[in-house]
């Protein structure tokens, strides 16, 4: 059974309380439960993590190289600032899908650029908690087409 890392960056631990008009009312624990449930239904396991630290995200991406079949990542604001995440995604062979709860292109100009996107297989944004499930489905179909 494929194993996917779902990695979450800064401030996402505050979901539910943080700007619910933009990010919705789900907590990160709610979203983890939705991801785990989707895995049980569709046939993959989920290792779901959150950190506020850029280097920890880099470490987890390296770990995924041997421990996972793909990465779905909501890097939060590091999406728009981190060359280190770009380099990490390029350095590993497992596919990376970038995701966001909000439609970053309908928001402030500084959210329109992603350092990660050019190194990712694709980007999903704007569907709230559903963005996580869509990213996992994308990883699953990438894994199946690689078989
Ligand atoms: C976000 C969008 C980012 O611009 C922002 O910095 C976040 C959350 C999202 O999921 O919509 O922290 O990644």
Backbone and ligand atoms as CSV (ligand in chain L), in Angstrom:
chain,resi,resn,atom,element,x,y,z
A,1,UNK,N,N,0.843,-1.205,0.000
A,1,UNK,CA,C,0.000,0.000,0.000
A,1,UNK,C,C,0.878,1.256,0.000
A,2,UNK,N,N,0.621,2.212,-0.884
A,2,UNK,CA,C,1.456,3.416,-0.870
A,2,UNK,C,C,1.327,4.209,0.430
A,3,UNK,N,N,2.411,4.879,0.769
A,3,UNK,CA,C,2.432,5.709,1.984
A,3,UNK,C,C,2.755,7.145,1.560
A,4,UNK,N,N,1.900,8.067,1.939
A,4,UNK,CA,C,2.100,9.466,1.574
A,4,UNK,C,C,2.330,10.318,2.813
A,5,UNK,N,N,3.337,11.192,2.719
A,5,UNK,CA,C,3.525,12.205,3.758
A,5,UNK,C,C,2.622,13.386,3.431
A,6,UNK,N,N,1.927,13.896,4.425
A,6,UNK,CA,C,1.191,15.163,4.282
A,6,UNK,C,C,1.872,16.146,5.235
A,7,UNK,N,N,2.591,17.105,4.649
A,7,UNK,CA,C,3.416,18.021,5.441
A,7,UNK,C,C,2.775,19.402,5.489
A,8,UNK,N,N,2.747,19.969,6.675
A,8,UNK,CA,C,2.129,21.276,6.893
A,8,UNK,C,C,3.135,22.229,7.520
A,9,UNK,N,N,3.176,23.447,6.984
A,9,UNK,CA,C,4.121,24.442,7.458
A,9,UNK,C,C,3.530,25.402,8.477
A,10,UNK,N,N,4.123,26.590,8.557
A,10,UNK,CA,C,3.864,27.508,9.676
A,10,UNK,C,C,2.425,28.010,9.757
A,11,UNK,N,N,1.978,28.120,10.992
A,11,UNK,CA,C,0.674,28.679,11.370
A,11,UNK,C,C,-0.508,27.753,11.088
A,12,UNK,N,N,-0.252,26.641,10.429
A,12,UNK,CA,C,-1.367,25.748,10.115
A,12,UNK,C,C,-1.849,24.993,11.357
A,13,UNK,N,N,-1.030,24.992,12.411
A,13,UNK,CA,C,-1.494,24.447,13.697
A,13,UNK,C,C,-2.643,25.275,14.273
A,14,UNK,N,N,-2.814,26.503,13.770
A,14,UNK,CA,C,-3.872,27.380,14.309
A,14,UNK,C,C,-5.175,27.288,13.514
A,15,UNK,N,N,-5.234,26.386,12.530
A,15,UNK,CA,C,-6.456,26.283,11.729
A,15,UNK,C,C,-7.665,26.048,12.626
A,16,UNK,N,N,-8.790,26.619,12.189
A,16,UNK,CA,C,-10.008,26.553,13.021
A,16,UNK,C,C,-10.205,27.874,13.726
A,17,UNK,N,N,-9.088,28.404,14.283
A,17,UNK,CA,C,-9.135,29.705,14.971
A,17,UNK,C,C,-8.590,30.811,14.067
A,18,UNK,N,N,-7.746,30.456,13.103
A,18,UNK,CA,C,-7.009,31.428,12.294
A,18,UNK,C,C,-7.834,31.848,11.071
A,19,UNK,N,N,-8.207,33.112,10.991
A,19,UNK,CA,C,-8.906,33.670,9.822
A,19,UNK,C,C,-9.868,32.653,9.186
A,20,UNK,N,N,-10.903,32.224,9.922
A,20,UNK,CA,C,-11.785,31.178,9.381
A,20,UNK,C,C,-12.506,31.587,8.096
A,21,UNK,N,N,-12.666,32.901,7.879
A,21,UNK,CA,C,-13.287,33.365,6.630
A,21,UNK,C,C,-12.441,33.000,5.417
A,22,UNK,N,N,-11.130,32.868,5.624
A,22,UNK,CA,C,-10.227,32.503,4.517
A,22,UNK,C,C,-9.940,31.002,4.532
A,23,UNK,N,N,-9.658,30.463,5.736
A,23,UNK,CA,C,-9.146,29.093,5.794
A,23,UNK,C,C,-10.191,28.052,6.215
A,24,UNK,N,N,-11.417,28.522,6.553
A,24,UNK,CA,C,-12.465,27.579,6.940
A,24,UNK,C,C,-12.402,27.224,8.418
A,25,UNK,N,N,-13.377,26.454,8.852
A,25,UNK,CA,C,-13.536,26.151,10.276
A,25,UNK,C,C,-12.885,24.860,10.722
A,26,UNK,N,N,-12.344,24.088,9.771
A,26,UNK,CA,C,-11.709,22.818,10.148
A,26,UNK,C,C,-10.419,23.070,10.924
A,27,UNK,N,N,-10.188,22.283,11.954
A,27,UNK,CA,C,-8.870,22.281,12.608
A,27,UNK,C,C,-7.945,21.368,11.808
A,28,UNK,N,N,-6.638,21.449,12.103
A,28,UNK,CA,C,-5.688,20.565,11.407
A,28,UNK,C,C,-5.982,19.098,11.766
A,29,UNK,N,N,-6.431,18.872,13.007
A,29,UNK,CA,C,-6.777,17.489,13.417
A,29,UNK,C,C,-7.975,16.982,12.603
A,30,UNK,N,N,-8.935,17.867,12.316
A,30,UNK,CA,C,-10.081,17.461,11.465
A,30,UNK,C,C,-9.573,17.043,10.087
A,31,UNK,N,N,-8.646,17.848,9.544
A,31,UNK,CA,C,-8.146,17.573,8.191
A,31,UNK,C,C,-7.337,16.279,8.186
A,32,UNK,N,N,-6.553,16.065,9.252
A,32,UNK,CA,C,-5.811,14.794,9.350
A,32,UNK,C,C,-6.787,13.617,9.318
A,33,UNK,N,N,-7.887,13.733,10.074
A,33,UNK,CA,C,-8.867,12.632,10.118
A,33,UNK,C,C,-9.467,12.395,8.727
A,34,UNK,N,N,-9.756,13.476,7.995
A,34,UNK,CA,C,-10.301,13.322,6.631
A,34,UNK,C,C,-9.296,12.599,5.723
A,35,UNK,N,N,-8.010,12.946,5.872
A,35,UNK,CA,C,-6.969,12.327,5.034
A,35,UNK,C,C,-6.807,10.841,5.363
A,36,UNK,N,N,-6.789,10.530,6.664
A,36,UNK,CA,C,-6.619,9.128,7.088
A,36,UNK,C,C,-7.810,8.288,6.612
A,37,UNK,N,N,-9.002,8.871,6.744
A,37,UNK,CA,C,-10.231,8.183,6.304
A,37,UNK,C,C,-10.207,7.949,4.787
A,38,UNK,N,N,-9.753,8.960,4.018
A,38,UNK,CA,C,-9.651,8.792,2.556
A,38,UNK,C,C,-8.675,7.667,2.226
A,39,UNK,N,N,-7.577,7.594,2.976
A,39,UNK,CA,C,-6.594,6.538,2.745
A,39,UNK,C,C,-7.193,5.160,2.996
A,40,UNK,N,N,-7.977,5.048,4.074
A,40,UNK,CA,C,-8.599,3.755,4.398
A,40,UNK,C,C,-9.570,3.344,3.296
A,41,UNK,N,N,-10.240,4.325,2.716
A,41,UNK,CA,C,-11.221,4.052,1.655
A,41,UNK,C,C,-10.539,3.739,0.325
A,42,UNK,N,N,-9.478,4.477,0.021
A,42,UNK,CA,C,-8.900,4.411,-1.331
A,42,UNK,C,C,-7.632,3.553,-1.408
A,43,UNK,N,N,-7.078,3.178,-0.219
A,43,UNK,CA,C,-5.948,2.256,-0.259
A,43,UNK,C,C,-4.576,2.903,-0.185
A,44,UNK,N,N,-4.368,3.854,0.723
A,44,UNK,CA,C,-3.022,4.362,1.010
A,44,UNK,C,C,-2.947,4.750,2.481
A,45,UNK,N,N,-1.735,4.825,3.016
A,45,UNK,CA,C,-1.577,5.286,4.391
A,45,UNK,C,C,-1.017,6.702,4.384
A,46,UNK,N,N,-1.323,7.423,5.453
A,46,UNK,CA,C,-1.005,8.846,5.539
A,46,UNK,C,C,-0.182,9.096,6.793
A,47,UNK,N,N,0.941,9.777,6.606
A,47,UNK,CA,C,1.758,10.235,7.737
A,47,UNK,C,C,1.634,11.761,7.740
A,48,UNK,N,N,0.880,12.288,8.690
A,48,UNK,CA,C,0.444,13.694,8.669
A,48,UNK,C,C,1.220,14.474,9.722
A,49,UNK,N,N,1.899,15.559,9.303
A,49,UNK,CA,C,2.773,16.291,10.230
A,49,UNK,C,C,2.636,17.801,10.035
A,50,UNK,N,N,2.973,18.539,11.107
A,50,UNK,CA,C,3.004,20.016,11.016
A,50,UNK,C,C,4.208,20.542,11.782
A,51,UNK,N,N,4.836,21.583,11.216
A,51,UNK,CA,C,5.914,22.277,11.918
A,51,UNK,C,C,5.884,23.758,11.557
A,52,UNK,N,N,6.385,24.574,12.451
A,52,UNK,CA,C,6.529,26.000,12.141
A,52,UNK,C,C,7.931,26.320,11.621
A,53,UNK,N,N,8.772,25.291,11.407
A,53,UNK,CA,C,10.189,25.506,11.107
A,53,UNK,C,C,10.554,25.017,9.701
A,54,UNK,N,N,11.148,25.905,8.936
A,54,UNK,CA,C,11.491,25.615,7.545
A,54,UNK,C,C,12.425,24.403,7.421
A,55,UNK,N,N,13.471,24.372,8.257
A,55,UNK,CA,C,14.450,23.283,8.162
A,55,UNK,C,C,13.836,21.929,8.481
A,56,UNK,N,N,12.832,21.909,9.355
A,56,UNK,CA,C,12.165,20.636,9.666
A,56,UNK,C,C,11.416,20.127,8.437
A,57,UNK,N,N,10.800,21.052,7.677
A,57,UNK,CA,C,10.136,20.629,6.431
A,57,UNK,C,C,11.167,20.035,5.471
A,58,UNK,N,N,12.337,20.665,5.380
A,58,UNK,CA,C,13.410,20.138,4.516
A,58,UNK,C,C,13.800,18.734,4.982
A,59,UNK,N,N,14.000,18.570,6.301
A,59,UNK,CA,C,14.371,17.247,6.839
A,59,UNK,C,C,13.314,16.203,6.498
A,60,UNK,N,N,12.050,16.555,6.629
A,60,UNK,CA,C,10.969,15.590,6.343
A,60,UNK,C,C,10.921,15.241,4.865
A,61,UNK,N,N,11.206,16.216,4.000
A,61,UNK,CA,C,11.230,15.921,2.558
A,61,UNK,C,C,12.362,14.941,2.250
A,62,UNK,N,N,13.508,15.119,2.893
A,62,UNK,CA,C,14.613,14.161,2.702
A,62,UNK,C,C,14.199,12.777,3.205
A,63,UNK,N,N,13.564,12.746,4.379
A,63,UNK,CA,C,13.121,11.469,4.962
A,63,UNK,C,C,12.174,10.741,4.000
A,64,UNK,N,N,11.316,11.510,3.313
A,64,UNK,CA,C,10.326,10.906,2.412
A,64,UNK,C,C,10.986,10.110,1.294
A,65,UNK,N,N,12.190,10.503,0.947
A,65,UNK,CA,C,12.917,9.824,-0.136
A,65,UNK,C,C,12.946,8.304,0.083
A,66,UNK,N,N,13.144,7.877,1.345
A,66,UNK,CA,C,13.183,6.437,1.647
A,66,UNK,C,C,11.910,5.935,2.313
A,67,UNK,N,N,11.126,6.849,2.885
A,67,UNK,CA,C,10.033,6.401,3.744
A,67,UNK,C,C,8.644,6.614,3.149
A,68,UNK,N,N,8.549,7.235,1.968
A,68,UNK,CA,C,7.215,7.533,1.422
A,68,UNK,C,C,7.213,7.381,-0.090
A,69,UNK,N,N,5.981,7.323,-0.634
A,69,UNK,CA,C,5.804,7.221,-2.087
A,69,UNK,C,C,5.424,8.560,-2.703
A,70,UNK,N,N,5.198,9.552,-1.859
A,70,UNK,CA,C,4.856,10.877,-2.376
A,70,UNK,C,C,4.621,11.830,-1.218
A,71,UNK,N,N,4.652,13.123,-1.555
A,71,UNK,CA,C,4.470,14.164,-0.540
A,71,UNK,C,C,3.385,15.125,-1.006
A,72,UNK,N,N,2.383,15.353,-0.145
A,72,UNK,CA,C,1.442,16.466,-0.332
A,72,UNK,C,C,1.853,17.515,0.685
A,73,UNK,N,N,2.132,18.722,0.227
A,73,UNK,CA,C,2.667,19.721,1.157
A,73,UNK,C,C,1.924,21.048,1.056
A,74,UNK,N,N,1.453,21.503,2.216
A,74,UNK,CA,C,0.986,22.875,2.365
A,74,UNK,C,C,2.088,23.586,3.153
A,75,UNK,N,N,2.956,24.275,2.427
A,75,UNK,CA,C,4.119,24.892,3.069
A,75,UNK,C,C,3.791,26.252,3.681
A,76,UNK,N,N,2.499,26.643,3.648
A,76,UNK,CA,C,2.122,27.937,4.219
A,76,UNK,C,C,2.943,29.047,3.578
A,77,UNK,N,N,3.341,30.028,4.377
A,77,UNK,CA,C,4.056,31.189,3.835
A,77,UNK,C,C,5.429,30.835,3.269
A,78,UNK,N,N,6.017,29.691,3.689
A,78,UNK,CA,C,7.320,29.309,3.116
A,78,UNK,C,C,7.213,29.033,1.610
A,79,UNK,N,N,5.999,28.724,1.148
A,79,UNK,CA,C,5.768,28.575,-0.291
A,79,UNK,C,C,6.336,29.769,-1.054
A,80,UNK,N,N,6.110,30.948,-0.478
A,80,UNK,CA,C,6.394,32.197,-1.197
A,80,UNK,C,C,7.804,32.731,-0.918
A,81,UNK,N,N,8.555,32.047,-0.065
A,81,UNK,CA,C,9.866,32.578,0.342
A,81,UNK,C,C,11.015,31.573,0.228
A,82,UNK,N,N,10.710,30.266,0.138
A,82,UNK,CA,C,11.756,29.288,0.452
A,82,UNK,C,C,12.410,28.633,-0.767
A,83,UNK,N,N,13.631,29.068,-1.047
A,83,UNK,CA,C,14.434,28.382,-2.068
A,83,UNK,C,C,14.861,27.014,-1.527
A,84,UNK,N,N,14.993,26.895,-0.202
A,84,UNK,CA,C,15.377,25.606,0.401
A,84,UNK,C,C,14.328,24.526,0.116
A,85,UNK,N,N,13.058,24.884,0.156
A,85,UNK,CA,C,12.016,23.882,-0.151
A,85,UNK,C,C,12.043,23.523,-1.638
A,86,UNK,N,N,12.283,24.510,-2.476
A,86,UNK,CA,C,12.432,24.254,-3.923
A,86,UNK,C,C,13.557,23.239,-4.153
A,87,UNK,N,N,14.705,23.511,-3.535
A,87,UNK,CA,C,15.865,22.630,-3.725
A,87,UNK,C,C,15.595,21.231,-3.180
A,88,UNK,N,N,14.913,21.158,-2.028
A,88,UNK,CA,C,14.604,19.840,-1.436
A,88,UNK,C,C,13.701,19.046,-2.374
A,89,UNK,N,N,12.689,19.706,-2.941
A,89,UNK,CA,C,11.768,18.996,-3.849
A,89,UNK,C,C,12.515,18.491,-5.081
A,90,UNK,N,N,13.499,19.270,-5.546
A,90,UNK,CA,C,14.277,18.844,-6.720
A,90,UNK,C,C,15.269,17.744,-6.379
A,91,UNK,N,N,15.669,17.677,-5.105
A,91,UNK,CA,C,16.717,16.735,-4.701
A,91,UNK,C,C,16.187,15.321,-4.485
A,92,UNK,N,N,14.880,15.176,-4.377
A,92,UNK,CA,C,14.307,13.856,-4.080
A,92,UNK,C,C,13.564,13.333,-5.301
A,93,UNK,N,N,13.367,12.019,-5.312
A,93,UNK,CA,C,12.713,11.425,-6.482
A,93,UNK,C,C,11.225,11.216,-6.271
A,94,UNK,N,N,10.745,11.250,-5.019
A,94,UNK,CA,C,9.303,11.037,-4.813
A,94,UNK,C,C,8.529,12.277,-5.270
A,95,UNK,N,N,7.341,12.069,-5.858
A,95,UNK,CA,C,6.585,13.222,-6.351
A,95,UNK,C,C,6.071,14.121,-5.223
A,96,UNK,N,N,6.075,15.417,-5.510
A,96,UNK,CA,C,5.612,16.426,-4.554
A,96,UNK,C,C,4.410,17.145,-5.170
A,97,UNK,N,N,3.316,17.204,-4.422
A,97,UNK,CA,C,2.154,17.999,-4.835
A,97,UNK,C,C,1.995,19.140,-3.838
A,98,UNK,N,N,2.039,20.364,-4.356
A,98,UNK,CA,C,1.841,21.554,-3.510
A,98,UNK,C,C,0.349,21.810,-3.367
A,99,UNK,N,N,-0.062,22.160,-2.157
A,99,UNK,CA,C,-1.491,22.442,-1.964
A,99,UNK,C,C,-1.679,23.630,-1.042
A,100,UNK,N,N,-2.826,24.272,-1.219
A,100,UNK,CA,C,-3.240,25.372,-0.343
A,100,UNK,C,C,-4.744,25.292,-0.117
A,101,UNK,N,N,-5.150,25.666,1.082
A,101,UNK,CA,C,-6.584,25.748,1.380
A,101,UNK,C,C,-7.236,26.865,0.563
A,102,UNK,N,N,-6.604,28.031,0.573
A,102,UNK,CA,C,-7.174,29.206,-0.092
A,102,UNK,C,C,-6.687,29.272,-1.537
A,103,UNK,N,N,-7.399,30.050,-2.344
A,103,UNK,CA,C,-6.954,30.320,-3.712
A,103,UNK,C,C,-5.950,31.466,-3.645
A,104,UNK,N,N,-4.679,31.108,-3.579
A,104,UNK,CA,C,-3.625,32.107,-3.376
A,104,UNK,C,C,-3.589,33.134,-4.515
A,105,UNK,N,N,-4.077,32.760,-5.681
A,105,UNK,CA,C,-4.057,33.679,-6.837
A,105,UNK,C,C,-5.145,34.739,-6.761
A,106,UNK,N,N,-6.114,34.537,-5.897
A,106,UNK,CA,C,-7.182,35.527,-5.708
A,106,UNK,C,C,-6.876,36.418,-4.499
A,107,UNK,N,N,-5.666,36.303,-3.951
A,107,UNK,CA,C,-5.302,37.052,-2.745
A,107,UNK,C,C,-4.172,38.050,-3.039
A,108,UNK,N,N,-3.451,38.466,-2.019
A,108,UNK,CA,C,-2.419,39.491,-2.192
A,108,UNK,C,C,-1.365,39.036,-3.228
A,109,UNK,N,N,-0.764,40.015,-3.904
A,109,UNK,CA,C,0.219,39.701,-4.962
A,109,UNK,C,C,1.372,38.861,-4.428
A,110,UNK,N,N,1.776,39.079,-3.153
A,110,UNK,CA,C,2.940,38.320,-2.656
A,110,UNK,C,C,2.649,36.829,-2.522
A,111,UNK,N,N,1.363,36.447,-2.596
A,111,UNK,CA,C,1.036,35.006,-2.538
A,111,UNK,C,C,0.962,34.384,-3.935
A,112,UNK,N,N,1.136,35.190,-4.988
A,112,UNK,CA,C,0.968,34.647,-6.337
A,112,UNK,C,C,2.199,33.869,-6.797
A,113,UNK,N,N,3.346,34.156,-6.180
A,113,UNK,CA,C,4.555,33.432,-6.580
A,113,UNK,C,C,4.854,32.303,-5.595
A,114,UNK,N,N,5.161,31.135,-6.161
A,114,UNK,CA,C,5.581,29.992,-5.342
A,114,UNK,C,C,6.967,29.542,-5.779
A,115,UNK,N,N,7.906,29.487,-4.822
A,115,UNK,CA,C,9.224,28.904,-5.115
A,115,UNK,C,C,9.115,27.394,-5.295
A,116,UNK,N,N,8.127,26.810,-4.625
A,116,UNK,CA,C,8.009,25.349,-4.633
A,116,UNK,C,C,7.409,24.833,-5.945
A,117,UNK,N,N,6.454,25.580,-6.502
A,117,UNK,CA,C,5.669,25.071,-7.639
A,117,UNK,C,C,6.503,24.558,-8.810
A,118,UNK,N,N,7.580,25.249,-9.231
A,118,UNK,CA,C,8.324,24.740,-10.380
A,118,UNK,C,C,8.990,23.387,-10.116
A,119,UNK,N,N,9.152,23.037,-8.834
A,119,UNK,CA,C,9.783,21.757,-8.490
A,119,UNK,C,C,8.737,20.700,-8.125
A,120,UNK,N,N,7.456,21.099,-8.153
A,120,UNK,CA,C,6.379,20.160,-7.797
A,120,UNK,C,C,5.796,19.539,-9.059
A,121,UNK,N,N,5.111,18.395,-8.878
A,121,UNK,CA,C,4.389,17.790,-10.003
A,121,UNK,C,C,3.218,18.658,-10.398
A,122,UNK,N,N,2.580,19.281,-9.406
A,122,UNK,CA,C,1.423,20.126,-9.672
A,122,UNK,C,C,1.001,20.844,-8.408
A,123,UNK,N,N,0.021,21.713,-8.575
A,123,UNK,CA,C,-0.434,22.573,-7.474
A,123,UNK,C,C,-1.954,22.523,-7.410
A,124,UNK,N,N,-2.467,22.390,-6.178
A,124,UNK,CA,C,-3.912,22.426,-5.962
A,124,UNK,C,C,-4.194,23.513,-4.944
A,125,UNK,N,N,-5.087,24.432,-5.256
A,125,UNK,CA,C,-5.393,25.478,-4.278
A,125,UNK,C,C,-6.829,25.938,-4.414
A,126,UNK,N,N,-7.380,26.383,-3.288
A,126,UNK,CA,C,-8.675,27.050,-3.320
A,126,UNK,C,C,-9.857,26.202,-2.907
A,127,UNK,N,N,-9.635,24.960,-2.555
A,127,UNK,CA,C,-10.762,24.071,-2.262
A,127,UNK,C,C,-10.904,23.762,-0.778
A,128,UNK,N,N,-10.316,24.577,0.072
A,128,UNK,CA,C,-10.419,24.348,1.514
A,128,UNK,C,C,-9.831,23.000,1.890
A,129,UNK,N,N,-10.433,22.345,2.870
A,129,UNK,CA,C,-9.917,21.041,3.323
A,129,UNK,C,C,-9.876,20.032,2.180
A,130,UNK,N,N,-10.785,20.207,1.217
A,130,UNK,CA,C,-10.840,19.315,0.049
A,130,UNK,C,C,-9.524,19.340,-0.750
A,131,UNK,N,N,-8.789,20.449,-0.674
A,131,UNK,CA,C,-7.492,20.517,-1.394
A,131,UNK,C,C,-6.573,19.372,-0.957
A,132,UNK,N,N,-6.631,19.009,0.342
A,132,UNK,CA,C,-5.776,17.914,0.824
A,132,UNK,C,C,-6.169,16.589,0.158
A,133,UNK,N,N,-7.479,16.364,0.055
A,133,UNK,CA,C,-7.947,15.091,-0.515
A,133,UNK,C,C,-7.624,15.032,-2.007
A,134,UNK,N,N,-7.757,16.176,-2.692
A,134,UNK,CA,C,-7.427,16.217,-4.121
A,134,UNK,C,C,-5.927,15.964,-4.332
A,135,UNK,N,N,-5.097,16.515,-3.437
A,135,UNK,CA,C,-3.650,16.304,-3.549
A,135,UNK,C,C,-3.317,14.821,-3.341
A,136,UNK,N,N,-3.974,14.187,-2.383
A,136,UNK,CA,C,-3.726,12.758,-2.135
A,136,UNK,C,C,-4.191,11.912,-3.318
A,137,UNK,N,N,-5.336,12.277,-3.906
A,137,UNK,CA,C,-5.803,11.542,-5.102
A,137,UNK,C,C,-4.804,11.695,-6.239
A,138,UNK,N,N,-4.249,12.903,-6.395
A,138,UNK,CA,C,-3.242,13.140,-7.445
A,138,UNK,C,C,-2.024,12.256,-7.193
A,139,UNK,N,N,-1.572,12.182,-5.933
A,139,UNK,CA,C,-0.411,11.339,-5.615
A,139,UNK,C,C,-0.717,9.877,-5.914
A,140,UNK,N,N,-1.929,9.459,-5.563
A,140,UNK,CA,C,-2.274,8.056,-5.794
A,140,UNK,C,C,-2.257,7.742,-7.291
A,141,UNK,N,N,-2.797,8.631,-8.102
A,141,UNK,CA,C,-2.798,8.322,-9.537
A,141,UNK,C,C,-1.375,8.417,-10.093
A,142,UNK,N,N,-0.539,9.304,-9.587
A,142,UNK,CA,C,0.862,9.343,-10.030
A,142,UNK,C,C,1.573,8.041,-9.683
A,143,UNK,N,N,1.306,7.526,-8.468
A,143,UNK,CA,C,1.937,6.277,-8.008
A,143,UNK,C,C,1.491,5.116,-8.882
A,144,UNK,N,N,0.174,5.104,-9.199
A,144,UNK,CA,C,-0.346,3.988,-10.000
A,144,UNK,C,C,0.203,4.038,-11.416
A,145,UNK,N,N,0.344,5.257,-11.976
A,145,UNK,CA,C,0.843,5.320,-13.359
A,145,UNK,C,C,2.340,5.019,-13.428
A,146,UNK,N,N,3.032,5.101,-12.270
A,146,UNK,CA,C,4.468,4.767,-12.245
A,146,UNK,C,C,4.691,3.262,-12.122
A,147,UNK,N,N,3.620,2.505,-11.788
A,147,UNK,CA,C,3.787,1.048,-11.545
A,147,UNK,C,C,4.067,0.281,-12.826
L,1,LIG,C1,C,-1.841,28.843,2.656
L,1,LIG,C2,C,-1.670,30.106,1.801
L,1,LIG,C3,C,-0.395,30.838,2.174
L,1,LIG,O1,O,-0.277,32.017,1.378
L,1,LIG,C4,C,-0.426,31.241,3.624
L,1,LIG,O2,O,0.792,31.850,3.990
L,1,LIG,C5,C,-0.747,30.108,4.540
L,1,LIG,C6,C,-1.794,29.157,4.133
L,1,LIG,C7,C,-3.180,28.122,2.372
L,1,LIG,O3,O,-3.298,26.959,2.732
L,1,LIG,O4,O,-4.102,28.722,1.810
L,1,LIG,O5,O,-0.211,29.991,5.632
L,1,LIG,O6,O,-0.795,27.927,2.342
